[in-house]
Protein backbone atom coordinates (compact mmCIF):
# COMPACT_ATOMS: atom_id res chain seq x y z
CA UNK A 1 0.00 0.00 0.00
CA UNK A 2 2.87 2.32 0.83
CA UNK A 3 4.38 1.84 -2.64
CA UNK A 4 1.03 2.46 -4.36
CA UNK A 5 0.42 5.54 -2.22
CA UNK A 6 3.88 6.88 -3.03
CA UNK A 7 3.35 6.32 -6.75
CA UNK A 8 -0.03 8.08 -6.60
CA UNK A 9 1.62 11.02 -4.83
CA UNK A 10 4.34 11.21 -7.47
CA UNK A 11 1.72 11.20 -10.22
CA UNK A 12 -0.17 14.04 -8.55
CA UNK A 13 3.04 16.07 -8.30
CA UNK A 14 3.82 15.29 -11.96
CA UNK A 15 0.35 16.43 -13.08
CA UNK A 16 0.69 19.62 -11.04
CA UNK A 17 4.09 20.33 -12.60
CA UNK A 18 2.86 19.69 -16.16
CA UNK A 19 -0.23 21.86 -15.63
CA UNK A 20 1.88 24.73 -14.35
CA UNK A 21 4.23 24.28 -17.32
CA UNK A 22 1.18 24.49 -19.60
CA UNK A 23 0.22 27.86 -18.12
CA UNK A 24 3.80 29.11 -18.49
CA UNK A 25 3.82 28.03 -22.15
CA UNK A 26 0.63 30.02 -22.69
CA UNK A 27 2.16 33.09 -21.08
CA UNK A 28 5.21 32.65 -23.32
CA UNK A 29 2.96 32.92 -26.38
CA UNK A 30 1.28 36.02 -24.91
CA UNK A 31 4.66 37.70 -24.41
CA UNK A 32 5.66 36.97 -28.01
CA UNK A 33 2.39 38.45 -29.25
CA UNK A 34 2.84 41.51 -27.02
CA UNK A 35 6.32 42.11 -28.44
CA UNK A 36 5.04 41.76 -32.02
CA UNK A 37 6.17 44.58 -34.26
CA UNK A 38 8.57 45.96 -31.68
CA UNK A 39 11.14 43.17 -31.36
CA UNK A 40 12.27 40.96 -34.25
CA UNK A 41 11.62 37.20 -33.77
CA UNK A 42 15.37 36.52 -34.13
CA UNK A 43 16.02 38.84 -31.20
CA UNK A 44 13.22 37.30 -29.14
CA UNK A 45 14.78 33.86 -29.68
CA UNK A 46 18.24 35.15 -28.69
CA UNK A 47 17.12 36.91 -25.51
CA UNK A 48 14.93 33.94 -24.55
CA UNK A 49 17.96 31.66 -24.75
CA UNK A 50 20.26 34.18 -23.03
CA UNK A 51 18.05 34.89 -20.03
CA UNK A 52 17.04 31.24 -19.81
CA UNK A 53 20.71 30.28 -19.64
CA UNK A 54 21.40 32.92 -16.98
CA UNK A 55 18.50 31.55 -14.91
CA UNK A 56 19.86 27.98 -14.89
CA UNK A 57 23.61 28.72 -15.06
CA UNK A 58 24.17 28.11 -11.31
CA UNK A 59 22.54 24.68 -11.70
CA UNK A 60 24.72 23.90 -14.74
CA UNK A 61 27.93 24.89 -12.98
CA UNK A 62 27.01 22.94 -9.86
CA UNK A 63 25.59 19.72 -11.27
CA UNK A 64 26.49 19.20 -14.94
CA UNK A 65 29.78 17.80 -16.25
CA UNK A 66 29.71 19.30 -19.73
CA UNK A 67 33.01 17.73 -20.81
CA UNK A 68 31.64 14.21 -20.33
CA UNK A 69 29.27 14.57 -23.29
CA UNK A 70 30.32 12.40 -26.25
CA UNK A 71 28.72 14.87 -28.67
CA UNK A 72 29.76 18.27 -29.99
CA UNK A 73 28.47 18.74 -33.50
CA UNK A 74 25.10 17.19 -32.70
CA UNK A 75 24.61 19.63 -29.83
CA UNK A 76 25.13 22.52 -32.24
CA UNK A 77 22.83 20.94 -34.82
CA UNK A 78 20.09 20.39 -32.25
CA UNK A 79 20.44 23.95 -30.98
CA UNK A 80 20.19 25.30 -34.53
CA UNK A 81 17.04 23.25 -35.14
CA UNK A 82 15.61 24.48 -31.83
CA UNK A 83 16.40 28.07 -32.79
CA UNK A 84 14.66 27.61 -36.14
CA UNK A 85 11.62 26.00 -34.50
CA UNK A 86 11.30 28.86 -32.00
CA UNK A 87 11.53 31.53 -34.70
CA UNK A 88 8.90 29.69 -36.75
CA UNK A 89 6.55 29.52 -33.76
CA UNK A 90 7.23 33.15 -32.84
CA UNK A 91 6.26 34.22 -36.38
CA UNK A 92 3.05 32.23 -36.07
CA UNK A 93 2.27 33.62 -32.61
CA UNK A 94 2.95 37.15 -33.88
CA UNK A 95 0.75 37.09 -36.97
CA UNK A 96 -1.78 34.23 -36.63
CA UNK A 97 -4.47 33.62 -34.00
CA UNK A 98 -2.75 32.16 -30.93
CA UNK A 99 -5.21 29.27 -30.52
CA UNK A 100 -4.81 28.19 -34.16
CA UNK A 101 -1.02 28.30 -33.97
CA UNK A 102 -1.06 26.36 -30.69
CA UNK A 103 -3.38 23.69 -32.08
CA UNK A 104 -1.04 23.07 -35.00
CA UNK A 105 1.89 22.44 -32.63
CA UNK A 106 0.06 19.28 -31.50
CA UNK A 107 1.00 17.72 -34.85
CA UNK A 108 4.64 17.23 -33.75
CA UNK A 109 4.07 13.57 -32.65
CA UNK A 110 2.50 12.84 -36.05
CA UNK A 111 5.56 14.17 -37.88
CA UNK A 112 7.75 12.25 -35.42
CA UNK A 113 6.01 9.01 -36.41
CA UNK A 114 6.42 9.84 -40.10
CA UNK A 115 10.09 10.73 -39.62
CA UNK A 116 10.78 7.52 -37.70
CA UNK A 117 9.41 5.52 -40.62
CA UNK A 118 11.24 7.48 -43.33
CA UNK A 119 14.62 7.98 -41.65
CA UNK A 120 14.93 5.35 -38.90
CA UNK A 121 13.27 2.47 -40.74
CA UNK A 122 10.69 1.85 -38.03
CA UNK A 123 7.73 -0.36 -38.85
CA UNK A 124 4.31 0.85 -37.75
CA UNK A 125 0.94 -0.87 -37.57
CA UNK A 126 -2.47 0.14 -38.93
CA UNK A 127 -3.31 2.28 -35.88
CA UNK A 128 -0.36 4.58 -36.37
CA UNK A 129 -0.86 4.74 -40.13
CA UNK A 130 -4.44 5.84 -39.45
CA UNK A 131 -3.15 8.36 -36.90
CA UNK A 132 -0.90 10.00 -39.50
CA UNK A 133 -3.75 10.19 -42.03
CA UNK A 134 -6.20 11.60 -39.48
CA UNK A 135 -3.58 14.08 -38.28
CA UNK A 136 -3.13 15.51 -41.76
CA UNK A 137 -6.90 15.81 -42.05
CA UNK A 138 -6.86 17.90 -38.87
CA UNK A 139 -4.15 20.11 -40.37
CA UNK A 140 -6.32 20.74 -43.43
CA UNK A 141 -9.28 21.66 -41.22
CA UNK A 142 -7.15 24.17 -39.30
CA UNK A 143 -5.20 25.75 -42.16
CA UNK A 144 -8.01 25.60 -44.77
CA UNK A 145 -5.73 25.83 -47.85
CA UNK A 146 -7.47 27.48 -50.80
CA UNK A 147 -10.29 28.82 -48.64
CA UNK A 148 -11.07 32.47 -48.02
CA UNK A 149 -9.94 32.17 -44.40
CA UNK A 150 -6.53 30.73 -45.26
CA UNK A 151 -3.79 32.26 -43.08
CA UNK A 152 -0.30 31.63 -44.54
CA UNK A 153 1.32 32.43 -41.18
CA UNK A 154 -0.06 29.16 -39.84
CA UNK A 155 2.43 27.43 -42.12
CA UNK A 156 5.11 28.79 -39.76
CA UNK A 157 3.48 26.91 -36.89
CA UNK A 158 3.44 23.79 -39.07
CA UNK A 159 7.15 24.27 -39.80
CA UNK A 160 7.76 24.66 -36.07
CA UNK A 161 5.99 21.36 -35.38
CA UNK A 162 8.03 19.60 -38.09
CA UNK A 163 11.28 21.00 -36.68
CA UNK A 164 10.26 19.90 -33.17
CA UNK A 165 9.73 16.37 -34.48
CA UNK A 166 13.14 16.48 -36.19
CA UNK A 167 14.76 17.51 -32.89
CA UNK A 168 13.11 14.56 -31.15
CA UNK A 169 14.46 12.21 -33.83
CA UNK A 170 17.98 13.55 -33.24
CA UNK A 171 17.50 13.18 -29.48
CA UNK A 172 16.58 9.50 -29.81
CA UNK A 173 20.16 8.68 -30.66
CA UNK A 174 21.76 11.16 -28.28
CA UNK A 175 19.90 9.95 -25.19
CA UNK A 176 21.53 6.53 -25.53
CA UNK A 177 24.95 7.91 -24.63
CA UNK A 178 24.28 11.18 -22.81
CA UNK A 179 22.32 12.35 -19.77
CA UNK A 180 19.22 14.52 -19.78
CA UNK A 181 21.03 17.16 -17.69
CA UNK A 182 23.89 17.49 -20.18
CA UNK A 183 21.50 17.57 -23.13
CA UNK A 184 19.57 20.46 -21.56
CA UNK A 185 22.71 22.36 -20.56
CA UNK A 186 24.46 21.97 -23.91
CA UNK A 187 21.32 23.01 -25.75
CA UNK A 188 21.08 26.29 -23.85
CA UNK A 189 24.82 26.97 -24.14
CA UNK A 190 24.81 26.39 -27.91
CA UNK A 191 21.63 28.36 -28.56
CA UNK A 192 22.97 31.65 -27.15
CA UNK A 193 25.83 32.19 -29.68
CA UNK A 194 23.72 30.83 -32.54
CA UNK A 195 20.90 33.16 -31.57
CA UNK A 196 23.27 36.13 -31.38
CA UNK A 197 24.62 35.46 -34.88
CA UNK A 198 21.06 35.37 -36.25
CA UNK A 199 19.99 38.48 -34.31
CA UNK A 200 22.92 40.77 -35.20
CA UNK A 201 21.73 41.66 -38.75
CA UNK A 202 18.36 42.85 -37.37
CA UNK A 203 19.66 44.20 -34.06
CA UNK A 204 17.77 47.04 -32.43
CA UNK A 205 18.15 47.52 -28.71
CA UNK A 206 14.84 46.80 -26.94
CA UNK A 207 13.22 49.45 -24.80
CA UNK A 208 13.14 48.99 -21.03
CA UNK A 209 9.57 47.55 -20.99
CA UNK A 210 10.45 45.21 -23.87
CA UNK A 211 13.64 44.08 -22.13
CA UNK A 212 11.66 43.38 -18.97
CA UNK A 213 9.28 41.16 -20.96
CA UNK A 214 12.24 39.39 -22.56
CA UNK A 215 13.78 38.71 -19.14
CA UNK A 216 10.44 37.38 -17.94
CA UNK A 217 10.15 35.16 -21.00
CA UNK A 218 13.61 33.71 -20.42
CA UNK A 219 12.84 32.94 -16.79
CA UNK A 220 9.46 31.42 -17.73
CA UNK A 221 11.15 29.30 -20.39
CA UNK A 222 13.72 27.98 -17.91
CA UNK A 223 10.99 27.30 -15.36
CA UNK A 224 8.91 25.52 -17.99
CA UNK A 225 11.84 23.29 -18.92
CA UNK A 226 12.50 22.46 -15.27
CA UNK A 227 8.85 21.65 -14.58
CA UNK A 228 8.54 19.39 -17.63
CA UNK A 229 11.80 17.61 -16.75
CA UNK A 230 10.59 17.14 -13.18
CA UNK A 231 7.18 15.88 -14.31
CA UNK A 232 8.65 13.23 -16.60
CA UNK A 233 10.98 12.09 -13.82
CA UNK A 234 7.96 11.41 -11.58
CA UNK A 235 5.54 9.75 -14.03
CA UNK A 236 5.62 7.90 -17.32
CA UNK A 237 5.33 9.82 -20.59
CA UNK A 238 2.21 7.92 -21.70
CA UNK A 239 0.39 9.12 -18.57
CA UNK A 240 1.46 12.76 -18.94
CA UNK A 241 1.19 13.21 -22.72
CA UNK A 242 -2.59 13.92 -22.85
CA UNK A 243 -2.19 16.82 -20.41
CA UNK A 244 -0.22 18.69 -23.07
CA UNK A 245 -3.48 19.20 -24.97
CA UNK A 246 -4.65 21.52 -22.20
CA UNK A 247 -2.37 24.14 -23.75
CA UNK A 248 -5.12 24.94 -26.25
CA UNK A 249 -7.85 25.99 -23.78
CA UNK A 250 -5.22 27.80 -21.68
CA UNK A 251 -3.98 29.75 -24.69
CA UNK A 252 -7.55 30.39 -25.86
CA UNK A 253 -8.43 31.95 -22.49
CA UNK A 254 -5.24 34.03 -22.41
CA UNK A 255 -5.74 35.16 -26.02
CA UNK A 256 -9.24 36.34 -25.16
CA UNK A 257 -8.13 38.12 -21.97
CA UNK A 258 -5.13 39.90 -23.50
CA UNK A 259 -6.03 40.33 -27.18
CA UNK A 260 -9.80 39.80 -27.37
CA UNK A 261 -9.29 36.80 -29.70
CA UNK A 262 -12.01 34.16 -29.91
CA UNK A 263 -11.14 30.86 -31.64
CA UNK A 264 -13.27 29.92 -34.65
CA UNK A 265 -15.15 26.63 -34.69
CA UNK A 266 -12.58 25.29 -37.18
CA UNK A 267 -9.89 25.76 -34.52
CA UNK A 268 -11.67 23.44 -32.09
CA UNK A 269 -12.66 21.00 -34.85
CA UNK A 270 -9.16 20.79 -36.31
CA UNK A 271 -7.59 20.53 -32.86
CA UNK A 272 -10.01 17.74 -31.90
CA UNK A 273 -9.05 15.76 -35.01
CA UNK A 274 -5.32 16.25 -34.33
CA UNK A 275 -5.72 15.26 -30.67
CA UNK A 276 -7.63 12.14 -31.74
CA UNK A 277 -4.85 11.28 -34.19
CA UNK A 278 -2.17 11.75 -31.52
CA UNK A 279 -4.03 9.55 -29.04
CA UNK A 280 -4.52 6.83 -31.66
CA UNK A 281 -0.83 7.04 -32.50
CA UNK A 282 0.06 6.74 -28.82
CA UNK A 283 -2.01 3.58 -28.49
CA UNK A 284 -0.58 2.25 -31.73
CA UNK A 285 2.90 2.89 -30.38
CA UNK A 286 2.53 -0.23 -28.26
CA UNK A 287 2.73 -2.30 -31.41
CA UNK A 288 6.10 -3.74 -32.44
CA UNK A 289 8.09 -1.14 -34.32
CA UNK A 290 10.65 -3.33 -36.07
CA UNK A 291 10.48 -6.60 -37.91
CA UNK A 292 12.44 -9.39 -36.31
Number of C-alpha atoms within 10 A of each C-alpha: 6 7 8 9 10 11 14 14 13 16 20 15 16 24 20 14 20 24 21 16 23 23 17 24 22 23 20 24 24 21 20 24 22 17 20 17 11 11 20 19 23 25 24 27 28 26 21 27 30 22 22 25 23 17 18 16 16 11 13 19 11 8 11 20 13 14 9 10 16 12 14 11 9 14 25 17 16 23 23 18 19 21 24 19 25 25 23 24 26 27 24 28 27 22 17 21 22 26 28 26 31 29 26 27 22 24 27 22 24 26 22 21 24 18 18 20 14 11 9 11 12 15 15 21 14 10 17 25 18 14 26 23 13 21 30 18 15 27 23 13 18 27 23 16 13 8 8 7 10 12 18 14 19 26 19 23 29 26 21 29 27 21 23 24 23 20 19 18 18 16 17 11 10 18 12 8 10 15 14 12 16 20 19 16 20 20 22 24 20 19 26 21 15 17 23 18 13 16 19 12 10 12 13 12 10 17 11 9 10 17 16 12 20 28 20 18 27 25 22 22 23 21 19 21 17 15 21 19 17 15 24 19 13 19 18 12 11 11 12 18 14 13 12 14 18 13 22 24 16 18 26 20 18 20 22 14 11 11 14 11 15 15 17 12 10 16 23 19 14 24 27 16 20 31 22 16 28 25 18 19 25 20 14 19 15 12 14 12 15 9 8 4
